[in-house]
Amino acid sequence: MSQMKKLTGLLIVLLLISLGFSGRVSGNVPDPQHRIERTRTEISELEKVIKAMDADIKAREARLQELDAEQAKVKRLLLQTEASLAESEVRMAEKSRVLAGRLRSVYMKGGLSYLEMLLGADNLGDLLIRTAYLRRVLNRDADIIAAYRAEFDALAERRVAIAAQRKQIEDMRFEAEAQSQNLLAQRREQDALLKRARTQLAADLAVITPRAEKRPIYGVVIDNAGPARPQHGLSQASVIYEYEVEGRITRYLALFSALPRKVGPVRSAREHSIILAMENRVHYIYSGGSFDVLAIINNWNVRGTNATTSRGGSFFRDSARRAPHNLYVNLAALGAVAPSREVVIRPSFLSRQGEQALSIALEYANNLNIRYEFVQRQGAYRRYINGQVHRDAEGRTIMARNIIIQYVPHRSGLMGRPTPDIIGSGPIEFYALGQRHRGTWRKEGREAPTRFYFEDGQEIERIYGQTWVQLVRAR
């Protein structure tokens, strides 16, 4: 009983922990460090519950063995009693037969009746002798019959008692077996909870552990028109810039330190994507461009490769799609630059708490809506395009760990192309770990890095993982 009380108490504690965890999830999103502490507490309590359950299961298994032994013993006693009853019945039948024969010989000696034998006494003394003899015979017979009856009755009572004991043991064993099965079922549930908690802990520990990221070496201009989706290689990019082009659609400049074998579709160069490639010191990969943009590439000595004019075998077209949405690059085979040896250690969590932001929405056009939804277990935002989960051509869901909405003024370039002015400064919204921070951006020159700051002026250090920079029109 005390063991069950202890086990019940542990289960109640564990339930309260679970309820507390659920309550906090529905409110403010906890930071990974706090979640880890709660998960560790949950694991500790689960281990206590499972330990108590194991002890209880072991005790119940021992009790079942005892009941099995008692049941076997009672069964043997019952069989022995049944045999004794049968023997007693045989003896009593035999004695009754002998007694009946004796009485017949006494009561009807020589064919005379009992009354005639008494009346045939020679004298009073002979009569008394005969009467006393008959009385002793009758008393003896009565004693024998009573003894056998008492023995039989005792055996019958014993049989009833043993049968009742056997039924009681069977009931006790059935109850113990049912309790044991219920306990084993609960044990399996606790094992499942413990497994999930340990998995969560491992995931959270991975989230809070800083990671080394290699510096990107390629920057690829990627198409985002409807026929270009789903794109190849997008989920493997380190940083992705999204910007507006003509027709109220967008394109990406994706920076890669990994080297996928199929990335694209590759599209034309723009002045701002050139500047972004230069500030990130990547080899710029594009597919042609207007004469003014191509002149910029030449005048600025931009390190890059024009996929349209390249004769290398690393560029190819996919016959399953129509031009111009079918040109791809094999970064693993391109060999334009050596893999970077530069490594940046990025933190796993922010140095400050922001406003809760589990959902982000922005609109480039009526037919191009972007949404991000925070997935707590992954510590990242799932990306959506026009209400659909954004996946690359390999089927991988696009998950952003950092999202920067950079508000920039836009001007109309040659042929009316929208051109964001990314040199200067302006406001930003920075999202990570389900939180929003307001701040500013500043870029002092063409090759200078764009720096992002919190409102108090401290520079933002983004956490590890894929970063999306959304270049949108200034409000």
Residue pairs with C-beta under 8 A, 6 or more apart in sequence:
3 52
3 55
3 56
3 59
4 56
6 52
7 49
7 52
7 53
7 56
10 45
10 48
10 49
10 52
11 49
13 45
14 42
14 45
14 46
14 49
14 193
17 38
17 41
17 42
17 45
18 42
20 38
21 38
21 42
24 30
24 38
25 376
28 356
29 356
29 358
29 374
29 376
29 433
29 434
29 435
30 38
31 349
31 353
31 433
32 204
32 207
32 208
32 348
32 349
32 379
32 433
33 208
33 349
35 200
35 204
36 201
36 204
36 205
36 208
39 197
39 200
39 201
39 204
40 201
42 197
43 194
43 197
43 198
43 201
46 190
46 193
46 194
46 197
47 194
49 190
50 187
50 190
50 191
50 194
53 183
53 186
53 187
53 190
54 187
56 183
57 180
57 183
57 184
57 187
60 176
60 179
60 180
60 183
61 180
63 176
64 173
64 176
64 177
64 180
67 169
67 172
67 173
67 176
68 173
70 169
71 166
71 169
71 170
71 173
74 162
74 165
74 166
74 169
75 166
77 162
78 159
78 162
78 163
78 166
81 155
81 158
81 159
81 162
82 159
84 155
85 152
85 155
85 156
85 159
88 148
88 151
88 152
88 155
89 152
91 148
92 148
92 149
92 151
92 152
95 144
95 145
95 148
96 145
99 141
99 144
99 145
102 137
102 141
103 141
106 114
106 134
106 137
107 113
107 114
107 117
108 114
109 117
112 120
114 134
117 130
118 127
118 130
118 131
121 127
121 130
200 377
203 377
203 378
207 348
207 349
207 379
208 348
208 349
209 348
210 345
210 346
210 347
210 348
210 464
211 345
211 346
211 348
211 464
212 343
212 344
212 345
212 346
213 238
213 257
213 343
213 344
213 345
213 346
213 464
214 257
214 339
214 340
214 341
214 342
214 343
214 344
215 257
215 281
215 340
215 342
215 343
215 344
216 237
216 238
216 239
216 255
216 256
216 257
216 280
216 282
216 340
217 256
217 257
217 282
217 283
217 337
217 338
217 339
217 340
218 255
218 256
218 259
218 282
218 283
218 285
218 331
218 334
218 336
218 337
219 253
219 254
219 255
219 256
219 273
219 276
219 277
219 280
219 282
219 283
219 284
219 285
220 233
220 253
220 254
220 256
220 263
220 264
220 266
220 285
220 286
220 329
220 331
221 251
221 252
221 253
221 266
221 267
221 268
221 269
221 270
221 273
221 284
221 285
221 286
221 287
222 228
222 231
222 234
222 251
222 252
222 253
222 254
222 263
222 264
222 265
222 266
222 267
223 231
223 251
223 264
223 265
223 266
223 267
223 324
223 325
224 231
224 242
224 249
224 250
224 251
224 252
225 249
225 325
227 321
227 322
227 325
228 265
228 267
228 321
228 325
229 385
230 391
230 392
230 393
231 252
231 264
231 265
231 392
231 393
232 260
232 262
232 263
232 264
232 328
232 392
232 393
232 394
233 254
233 256
233 260
233 262
233 263
233 264
233 331
233 392
233 394
234 240
234 252
234 254
234 392
234 398
235 391
235 392
235 394
235 396
235 397
235 398
235 399
235 466
236 256
236 258
236 260
237 254
237 255
237 256
237 258
237 466
238 255
238 256
238 257
238 258
238 466
238 467
239 254
239 255
239 280
239 466
239 467
239 468
239 469
240 252
240 253
240 254
240 255
240 466
240 467
240 468
240 469
241 252
241 253
241 254
241 273
241 276
241 469
241 471
242 250
242 251
242 252
242 370
242 468
242 469
242 470
242 471
243 250
243 251
243 253
243 270
243 272
243 273
243 420
243 471
244 250
244 364
244 410
244 418
244 420
244 471
244 472
244 473
245 251
245 270
245 417
245 418
246 415
246 416
246 417
246 418
248 364
248 365
248 366
248 367
248 368
249 364
249 365
249 368
250 364
250 368
251 267
251 270
251 273
253 273
253 276
253 277
254 263
255 280
255 282
256 263
256 331
257 339
257 340
259 331
259 332
259 334
259 339
260 331
260 332
261 330
261 331
261 332
261 333
262 328
262 329
262 330
262 393
263 328
263 329
263 330
263 331
264 327
264 328
264 329
265 321
265 324
265 325
265 326
265 327
265 328
266 285
266 286
266 287
266 307
266 315
266 327
266 328
266 329
267 286
267 287
267 324
267 327
268 286
268 287
268 288
268 289
268 290
268 293
269 284
269 286
269 288
269 289
269 293
269 294
269 297
270 289
270 293
270 417
270 419
271 293
271 296
271 413
271 419
272 419
272 420
272 422
272 471
273 284
273 286
274 284
274 293
274 296
274 297
274 300
274 302
275 422
275 423
275 446
276 422
276 450
277 283
277 284
277 302
277 304
278 284
278 300
278 302
278 446
278 447
279 443
279 446
279 447
279 448
279 449
279 450
280 449
283 303
283 304
283 305
283 336
283 337
284 297
284 302
284 303
284 304
284 305
285 304
285 305
285 307
285 329
285 334
286 304
286 305
286 306
286 307
287 306
287 307
287 308
287 324
287 327
288 294
288 306
288 307
288 308
288 309
289 297
290 414
290 415
292 413
292 414
296 302
297 304
300 446
303 337
305 312
305 334
305 336
307 315
307 327
307 329
308 327
312 334
313 333
314 329
314 330
314 331
314 333
314 334
314 335
315 327
315 328
315 329
315 330
316 327
316 328
316 330
317 323
317 326
317 327
317 328
318 326
318 328
319 326
320 326
346 461
346 462
346 463
346 464
346 465
347 461
347 463
347 464
348 463
348 464
349 433
349 463
350 432
350 433
350 435
350 437
350 463
351 461
352 437
352 454
353 435
354 430
354 435
354 436
354 437
355 435
355 436
355 437
356 434
356 435
356 436
357 374
357 431
357 434
357 435
357 436
358 373
358 374
358 434
359 371
359 372
359 373
359 374
360 371
360 372
360 381
360 403
360 405
360 431
361 369
361 370
361 371
361 372
362 369
362 370
362 371
362 405
362 470
362 472
363 369
363 370
364 370
364 472
367 386
368 385
368 386
369 385
369 386
369 387
370 383
370 384
370 385
370 470
371 383
371 384
371 387
372 381
372 382
372 383
372 384
372 400
372 403
372 431
373 381
373 382
373 384
374 380
374 381
374 382
374 434
375 381
375 382
375 399
376 434
378 399
379 401
379 433
380 399
380 400
380 401
380 465
380 466
381 399
381 400
381 401
381 403
381 431
382 389
382 397
382 398
382 399
383 389
383 390
383 397
383 398
383 399
383 400
383 468
384 390
389 397
390 397
390 398
391 397
391 398
392 398
398 466
399 465
399 466
400 465
400 466
400 467
400 468
401 432
401 462
401 463
401 464
401 465
401 466
401 467
402 430
402 431
402 432
402 462
402 463
402 465
402 466
402 467
402 468
403 430
403 431
403 432
403 467
403 468
403 470
404 428
404 429
404 430
404 431
404 441
404 452
404 462
404 467
404 468
404 469
404 470
405 428
405 429
405 430
405 431
405 470
405 472
406 422
406 426
406 428
406 441
406 450
406 469
406 470
406 471
406 472
407 426
407 427
407 428
407 472
407 473
407 474
407 475
408 420
408 421
408 422
408 424
408 426
408 471
408 472
408 473
408 474
409 420
409 421
409 424
409 426
409 473
409 474
410 418
410 419
410 420
410 421
410 473
410 474
411 418
411 419
411 421
412 418
412 419
413 419
420 471
420 473
422 443
422 450
422 471
423 443
423 444
423 445
423 446
424 442
424 443
425 440
425 441
425 442
425 443
426 440
426 441
426 474
427 438
427 439
427 440
427 441
427 474
427 475
428 438
428 439
428 440
428 441
428 452
429 436
429 437
429 438
429 439
430 436
430 437
430 438
430 439
430 452
430 454
430 460
430 462
431 437
432 462
432 463
433 463
437 454
437 455
437 460
438 454
438 455
439 452
439 453
439 454
439 455
439 460
440 452
440 453
440 455
441 450
441 451
441 452
441 453
442 450
442 451
442 453
443 449
443 450
443 451
451 459
452 459
452 460
452 462
453 459
453 460
454 460
